[in-house]
């Protein structure tokens, strides 16, 4: 299962705070963010803005780059390739056209066709 960015950021912030033996209350007060919101960020329930991340990192006395590096490693370790997950690759429009025998109107450089709303619906919006 893939880890979400907000979850990885929250985990990193919580590990850092716990390693410093600090409470949510201490860090939230120093960072000037509500205790509840900081808790939600640490649990990966809320997306923290760059300004909020910077304030939390300052309160933890840790560079933002260090947190982002930790997050990068976490995400790299949790990435599962399609072959490992046994997920079939997405069929491209060209492959679909070849399979259907209708290749004359598809450009070879087309990778995938994503259906969208009809043009009339877009014009009305």
Secondary structure as UniProt FT lines:
FT   HELIX           5..19
FT   TURN            20..21
FT   HELIX           24..31
FT   HELIX           35..42
FT   TURN            43..44
FT   HELIX           50..60
FT   HELIX           64..78
FT   HELIX           82..85
FT   HELIX           93..100
FT   TURN            104..105
FT   TURN            108..109
FT   HELIX           119..124
//
